[in-house]
Amino acid sequence: MPTTPDATDATDTADAADTADAAEHRAGPAGRSAVRTLLRLWPYVRPVRARMLVAALVAIVASCVGLAIPLVLKWMVDGPVAGHDPSGVWLGALYLLLLGLAEAVLFGLRRWLVARPLSHVEAEMRADLYRHLQRLPVAFHDRWASGQLLSRGTTDLMLLRMFLAFPLTFLLVNGVTILVGVGVMLLQDFTLGLVILGPAVPVVVMCAYFEKRYAEVARLAQDQVGDLTTVVEEGVLGIRVIKGFGRHRSQARAFRELSGTLRGTELRKARLLASIWAVIMTLPEVAIGAALVVGVVQVADGSLSAGTLVAFLSTALALRWPVESIGFLLAMSQEAATATERYFEVMDAEPESGAGTERAEVRTAGSADARTAGTGPADARIAGSAEVRTAAAGAARSAAALAPRPDGGLRFEGVRFRYPDAPPGTPPVLDGVDLHIRPGESMALVGATGSGKTTLTALVPRLHEVTSGRITLDGRDITALAREELRALVAVAFEEPTLFSASVGDNVLMGAGEGAGAKELERALSVAQAQFAHTLPQGTATQVGEQGLSLSGGQRQRLALARAVVGRPRFLVLDDPLSALDVHTEAAVEAALRQVLAGTTALIVAHRPSTVLLADRVALLSRGRIAAVGTHHELLRANAEYAHLMSGEQEDDDR
């Protein structure tokens, strides 16, 4: 994820935070209980618990039906076969056929019972994760690589669905099957039963050792999948840069190295799984061979019937699958525990204060989100923008009570800001900012690169929280306003515009209230000089593509500006909104913006004199403080630093 653009002085801080986060996220599962971790899935599983319990009972019955087959074989060998009764043999064959069919039908029924509810659980978890990501602060997204978040929402949730569908049930089913089967064998012949139970202790010890080792490697592999996803995503989104600088070979090399590292980790998993399988398969086979020898001797002595030996060995062979499956069931359980751990690492992150709903409420709406997730990306984004417009409209109604006051406007009072992960002792980005933008006034914010301009503008819509001091809108502290209400009052246009894979119209109308339509869209496009939208293949219904990369930088910036002004906001925050425009388009946009700014309280980050002249007054931000405030001409005459910035000369910035 990109770091805050204006935080160049905090680059080392961000790198240190990334390193610390990587170490924290990739910490091994020392002291982790897989069972305790998996129990965190219970709130999601609880609504479908009845169906899953029925599926487990059906599977147990199916396994027990399978264990009845050796008893039929015993009857056939000691009865019809020994008595040379062909009709009895055919009857026994019919019993075996019916038992086999019953077992197959029951296992099929189990699969049918769990398929639909578990797909619903996966959809709910994915919707919950996405909603939570929207409520997490910008600082969280600055620290986390997007590939790590994507892998948690895709690969990890797929692993959890597979675990709930198969290993969870069969750990129970196979455990019950083994207990019932061992009981049947002990009843048939106690001595042979003890022979079969001989390998139990070494198998249990080996499984405990395997579980610990495999958990560590499984976590490492899933983290490496996240890293690989990040590289792929960055390679796709940055393809123009890669091609432009001819860096495709170095990117491919970086991908191969990460892919090779992941391959090595997967091979370690395979070696561990092979070792546990070798033990689990070899020891029972040796026990069955020993039981066969002992049983044959007993049959020869006349102390055991041939039918009992056949039934005993058939039961032992029927238990091979439940015993041999322990290895990969434990492996899948450890991978599921790791996936659960990674999922809740994100879900446990604190959302923006006052911004979220309770998780239970989120899950109540999960089915609707699942339906949205089933639509195409553009449809989902359109639905999202409609939701935003609805929320904005509700907030605007409550914001109507915020009538402008003579002493109101936008005010910064002793604002101090330090990034949450900044090392102790580092200076704050902003230190005691005092600034008052009067109602209806536009203020240009000027400063050297890294002075904190973008950071200051991000504090107004509470993308970051002030460390100390306060910011007020018309006399009300922004922390006392609900975020929806605050963001209905304040519109923002960033220097680096972000567009979604939706139509031009939907991208622009994301900044409007409920009921906004063609009239508002046309006005916003006119203000931003974005009438080029009408010349696109489908006009304003044209899909702009991922990140809006099908448009030029200036076109994207104009659409972002149109999105900021379409809702006629009371407060407008513009972060160098005209940087990508040519001089002629810039002049036309400035002329239209003057009409918008006439009735709006605006804070405009500016680097060029032409943008500064849009504002009524100018504030100079230097070393985290407001160094001077005045008109453009006043500051040119009275402030050497401001004159130097406006001169266009290169500045040696130690920050």
Secondary structure as UniProt FT lines:
FT   TURN            5..6
FT   HELIX           8..10
FT   HELIX           11..25
FT   TURN            30..31
FT   HELIX           34..38
FT   HELIX           39..41
FT   HELIX           42..45
FT   HELIX           46..48
FT   HELIX           49..76
FT   HELIX           77..81
FT   TURN            82..84
FT   HELIX           86..135
FT   HELIX           138..143
FT   HELIX           146..153
FT   HELIX           155..165
FT   HELIX           167..188
FT   HELIX           190..197
FT   TURN            198..199
FT   HELIX           200..237
FT   HELIX           239..244
FT   TURN            245..246
FT   HELIX           248..301
FT   HELIX           306..318
FT   HELIX           320..324
FT   HELIX           326..347
FT   TURN            353..355
FT   HELIX           359..364
FT   HELIX           366..373
FT   HELIX           377..399
FT   TURN            400..401
FT   TURN            406..407
FT   STRAND          410..417
FT   TURN            420..421
FT   TURN            424..425
FT   STRAND          430..437
FT   TURN            439..440
FT   STRAND          442..447
FT   TURN            449..450
FT   HELIX           453..459
FT   TURN            460..462
FT   STRAND          468..473
FT   TURN            474..475
FT   STRAND          476..477
FT   HELIX           478..480
FT   HELIX           483..489
FT   STRAND          490..493
FT   HELIX           504..509
FT   TURN            510..511
FT   TURN            514..515
FT   HELIX           518..527
FT   TURN            528..529
FT   HELIX           531..535
FT   TURN            537..538
FT   HELIX           539..541
FT   HELIX           546..548
FT   TURN            549..550
FT   HELIX           553..565
FT   TURN            566..567
FT   STRAND          571..575
FT   TURN            577..580
FT   HELIX           583..597
FT   TURN            598..599
FT   STRAND          601..605
FT   HELIX           609..612
FT   TURN            613..614
FT   STRAND          617..622
FT   TURN            623..624
FT   STRAND          625..630
FT   HELIX           632..638
FT   HELIX           640..647
//
